Amino acid sequence: MKITLYPYDYSRHTPAEQMAKVLEELKELEMAGDKLSAVTEETFDVIQALVGYLITLGVDVEAANKRHIEKLERRRGDGENKKT
C-alpha cells in the first residue's frame, strides 16, 4: 500500500499551528461518526495533517517511515507480513 499526499507547502506554518490543524482534523474525524465517506475523508485529512506536523518539525518523513516499517518487521519477526 502506498499513500500519496497533497504536496502542500508547510514552510508557511509553525509546528504549533500545524498541531492545531491536527487537533481540528481529529475533532472532525470524531464528529464523522460511522458515516463511511465522511470517516474516510477525515481520516486522510488527519494523515495529511500529521505528516505536515512532522515536516514542520524538520523530520525526514521518508526515512522515519522506513525506520517505522523496519521496527514493525522486527517485532513480527523475519518480516512475516511481507508480500512476495
Secondary structure, DSSP 8 states (H G I E B T S, - for coil): ---------GGGS-HHHHHHHHHHHHHHHHHTTT-HHHHHHHHHHHHHHHHHHHHHTT--HHHHHHHHHHHHHHHHSTTTT---
